[in-house]
Amino acid sequence: MSPTGSDWFPGTKQLPLKRIQTAIERVQPGGTIWIEDGTYQERLRITDNGIEGRPTQIQAVNAGQAKLTWEMDPQTIDELVWDLADGLHH
């Protein structure tokens, strides 16, 4: 993930995606989505991913340098772990 990426890219380190939502839709259960520094303005919809004992993870490459906002108050992404059994939590 990178603010300068493209959702047409494959989502690799060299060719990152732009939107976190796109990565959520593409990641395999139990995978990790790495977020580069920057501000991401989007509202996430997590429907069904992760396996009990192997949660899908969203992690910042540099803790505290990636921000997620859909309103006026950006939320810093240190590590978000989404587990199908538990839901989304910090």
Secondary structure, DSSP 8 states (H G I E B T S, - for coil): --TT--TTS---SSS--S-HHHHHHH--TT-EEEE-SEEEE------S--BTTB-EEEEESSTTSEEEESSSS-EE-SEEEEETTTEEE-
